[in-house]
Amino acid sequence: MTNCDTIATREGFGDEIVVLGQENKDIYVVDIDIGKSCKTSKFSEALPEQYINVGIAEQNGAAVGAGLAASGKIPFVVTYAVFGSLRMAEQIRQEMCYPQLNVKIACSHGGLTPANDGASHQCIEDMGVLRTFPNMTVIMPADYHATRKLVRAAAEWDGPVFLRFTRDAVPVVYDENQSFEIGKAIPLRDGKDVALFAIGDTVHLALKAAEQLHKEGIEARVIDMHTLKPLDTVTVQKAIDEIGRIVSIEDHNILNGLGSAISECVAESGRGIVRRIGVQDQFGQSAPYERLLYMNGITVENIVKQAKSLL
């Protein structure tokens, strides 16, 4: 799959996990009975001996994943983000992060993308919760190709990793040959006036905003922060030193997400200023996804507005 203009990141996970499982018989999928939505159906058909469906039992699935990792396997525990972070939080902390087991938590439907399913299925806290667990790595890819490369990187990474995907199709940002390294941000556009740091589905919004700013004579640097933890502090510090004006964009609570992580760097440097765009510390509602983004100011228009407010 390389020719679509838009495709969901969960599709990239479903395609890459099959390839990984065929290459490495230690790769396992632990499904929480949600394979159709999380795109593990192809894996279960192609590699049934490496596939375990524990049913609707998230904590048990986490424990099974930890057990497989303790036995030398590389399990991907797969479910929705709201369940894979919050319902499994104790097991992730106690049974994965504390003993530093090699488990990957692969979650779809992150952020507001469950949209009409309402606040119970939307997840705006997951990356914030997981980034506070020692030894945990937190990743959110921007498109289909980034997902495939970062899922592969996670499989090769020694230790627990939380991967966040989303439900809806998003524009393809990268060429399929783009390389990715966990913890290394990718500058997508250079600029001297303001720096736009984005993660996941909001990366394409940042690029559109930068194009709009360019038409108004303002040059914005755009950076894809696909790894929330470990944060690429070198790239953040470079933006602080060279620009000093930063806007963060994320489909996540503004508390403890990308904006908070960057603000910590700015505060420790004693220089710079940050505007945080994201969910304004409130639960979502049942509404179309685009409407929910608008209600929280996660729009091209607001990125442009916040960037200009810093000049």
QUIMOVEN-V899104 format. One record per residue. N is the residue number from 0. RES is the residue in one letter. SS is DSSP state (~ for helix, > for strand, _ for the rest). PSI is psi in whole degrees, 0 to 359 (* if undefined). NEAR is the number of other C-alpha atoms within 12 Angstrom. Layout:
# QUIMOVEN-V899104
n:res:ss:psi:near
N:RES:SS:PSI:NEAR
N:RES:SS:PSI:NEAR
This chain:
# QUIMOVEN-V899104
n:res:ss:psi:near
0:M:_:107:18
1:T:_:352:21
2:N:_:353:14
3:C:_:147:19
4:D:_:328:18
5:T:>:143:23
6:I:>:147:28
7:A:_:146:38
8:T:~:330:44
9:R:~:333:47
10:E:~:322:40
11:G:~:321:41
12:F:~:313:49
13:G:~:324:39
14:D:~:316:30
15:E:~:326:32
16:I:~:331:47
17:V:~:315:33
18:V:~:316:25
19:L:~:318:32
20:G:~:326:34
21:Q:~:327:22
22:E:~:327:15
23:N:_:111:19
24:K:_:355:21
25:D:_:351:27
26:I:>:125:39
27:Y:>:150:44
28:V:>:126:51
29:V:>:105:49
30:D:>:141:41
31:I:_:45:41
32:D:_:39:26
33:I:_:34:32
34:G:~:327:33
35:K:~:314:22
36:S:~:326:29
37:C:~:3:41
38:K:_:37:36
39:T:_:6:42
40:S:~:320:30
41:K:~:324:25
42:F:~:316:34
43:S:~:328:28
44:E:~:320:20
45:A:~:328:20
46:L:_:62:25
47:P:~:332:22
48:E:~:348:18
49:Q:~:17:29
50:Y:>:130:36
51:I:>:125:32
52:N:>:112:31
53:V:_:359:24
54:G:_:189:19
55:I:_:81:21
56:A:_:77:23
57:E:~:314:35
58:Q:~:321:32
59:N:~:319:27
60:G:~:321:38
61:A:~:319:48
62:A:~:321:31
63:V:~:317:37
64:G:~:317:42
65:A:~:319:38
66:G:~:319:25
67:L:~:317:30
68:A:~:322:33
69:A:~:340:21
70:S:_:7:17
71:G:_:3:19
72:K:_:171:28
73:I:>:87:39
74:P:>:142:45
75:F:>:110:51
76:V:>:122:54
77:V:>:128:54
78:T:>:192:47
79:Y:>:154:43
80:A:~:321:47
81:V:~:327:38
82:F:~:322:37
83:G:~:346:48
84:S:~:306:46
85:L:~:311:30
86:R:~:328:26
87:M:_:8:36
88:A:~:316:33
89:E:~:317:23
90:Q:~:323:33
91:I:~:315:45
92:R:~:309:32
93:Q:~:322:22
94:E:~:350:31
95:M:~:304:40
96:C:~:315:32
97:Y:_:313:20
98:P:_:4:22
99:Q:_:48:25
100:L:_:154:36
101:N:_:66:40
102:V:_:140:50
103:K:>:126:49
104:I:>:109:56
105:A:>:111:54
106:C:>:132:51
107:S:>:176:47
108:H:_:38:47
109:G:_:162:45
110:G:>:214:48
111:L:_:2:48
112:T:_:335:44
113:P:_:348:33
114:A:~:261:29
115:N:~:349:21
116:D:~:346:19
117:G:_:180:23
118:A:_:332:25
119:S:_:333:25
120:H:_:347:32
121:Q:_:155:40
122:C:>:107:42
123:I:_:5:44
124:E:_:348:41
125:D:~:308:46
126:M:~:326:48
127:G:~:317:35
128:V:~:313:33
129:L:~:330:39
130:R:~:345:34
131:T:_:352:24
132:F:_:121:30
133:P:_:146:22
134:N:_:354:28
135:M:_:140:41
136:T:>:138:41
137:V:>:124:44
138:I:>:140:49
139:M:>:109:53
140:P:_:158:53
141:A:_:335:48
142:D:_:187:44
143:Y:~:310:42
144:H:~:319:38
145:A:~:322:50
146:T:~:312:48
147:R:~:316:39
148:K:~:322:36
149:L:~:332:43
150:V:~:318:47
151:R:~:317:35
152:A:~:322:30
153:A:~:321:42
154:A:~:328:38
155:E:~:349:23
156:W:_:133:26
157:D:_:102:24
158:G:_:173:33
159:P:_:138:43
160:V:>:136:49
161:F:>:121:53
162:L:>:129:53
163:R:>:123:56
164:F:_:173:55
165:T:_:169:48
166:R:_:314:38
167:D:_:156:29
168:A:_:140:25
169:V:>:155:33
170:P:>:145:28
171:V:_:121:32
172:V:_:323:35
173:Y:_:154:30
174:D:_:150:21
175:E:_:346:20
176:N:_:358:12
177:Q:_:134:19
178:S:_:153:19
179:F:_:145:30
180:E:>:128:27
181:I:_:129:36
182:G:_:4:28
183:K:>:108:25
184:A:_:160:35
185:I:>:113:33
186:P:>:126:29
187:L:>:342:27
188:R:>:137:26
189:D:_:154:24
190:G:_:158:27
191:K:_:351:26
192:D:_:323:29
193:V:>:149:43
194:A:>:128:51
195:L:>:111:57
196:F:>:123:55
197:A:>:160:48
198:I:_:141:47
199:G:~:224:51
200:D:~:346:48
201:T:~:355:44
202:V:~:317:43
203:H:~:331:37
204:L:~:320:38
205:A:~:321:44
206:L:~:319:39
207:K:~:320:28
208:A:~:320:38
209:A:~:322:41
210:E:~:319:27
211:Q:~:318:23
212:L:~:322:32
213:H:~:321:23
214:K:~:339:13
215:E:_:11:16
216:G:_:15:16
217:I:_:127:25
218:E:_:118:28
219:A:>:131:41
220:R:>:132:41
221:V:>:128:41
222:I:>:128:40
223:D:>:109:46
224:M:_:69:47
225:H:_:338:44
226:T:>:113:43
227:L:>:326:45
228:K:>:124:37
229:P:_:131:29
230:L:_:141:34
231:D:_:82:29
232:T:~:337:27
233:V:~:315:20
234:T:~:322:28
235:V:~:315:47
236:Q:~:324:27
237:K:~:318:26
238:A:~:323:37
239:I:~:314:34
240:D:~:318:23
241:E:~:334:20
242:I:_:306:30
243:G:_:348:34
244:R:>:118:37
245:I:>:139:47
246:V:>:128:49
247:S:>:143:48
248:I:>:128:51
249:E:>:149:52
250:D:>:76:52
251:H:>:158:49
252:N:>:137:35
253:I:_:344:35
254:L:_:123:29
255:N:_:17:29
256:G:_:215:44
257:L:~:314:52
258:G:~:321:39
259:S:~:317:32
260:A:~:318:33
261:I:~:321:46
262:S:~:326:33
263:E:~:319:24
264:C:~:317:29
265:V:~:316:30
266:A:~:318:19
267:E:~:333:16
268:S:~:338:20
269:G:_:9:14
270:R:_:161:22
271:G:_:169:28
272:I:>:146:32
273:V:>:137:36
274:R:>:127:35
275:R:>:122:38
276:I:>:125:43
277:G:>:192:42
278:V:>:127:35
279:Q:_:57:27
280:D:_:47:19
281:Q:_:153:20
282:F:_:155:25
283:G:_:180:35
284:Q:_:174:26
285:S:_:108:21
286:A:_:162:20
287:P:_:148:19
288:Y:~:315:32
289:E:~:324:21
290:R:~:318:19
291:L:~:320:31
292:L:~:316:32
293:Y:~:318:23
294:M:~:336:24
295:N:_:9:33
296:G:_:19:30
297:I:_:72:40
298:T:_:160:32
299:V:~:318:30
300:E:~:319:24
301:N:~:327:30
302:I:~:315:43
303:V:~:316:38
304:K:~:314:24
305:Q:~:324:32
306:A:~:315:40
307:K:~:331:28
308:S:~:342:18
309:L:_:349:24
310:L:_:*:24
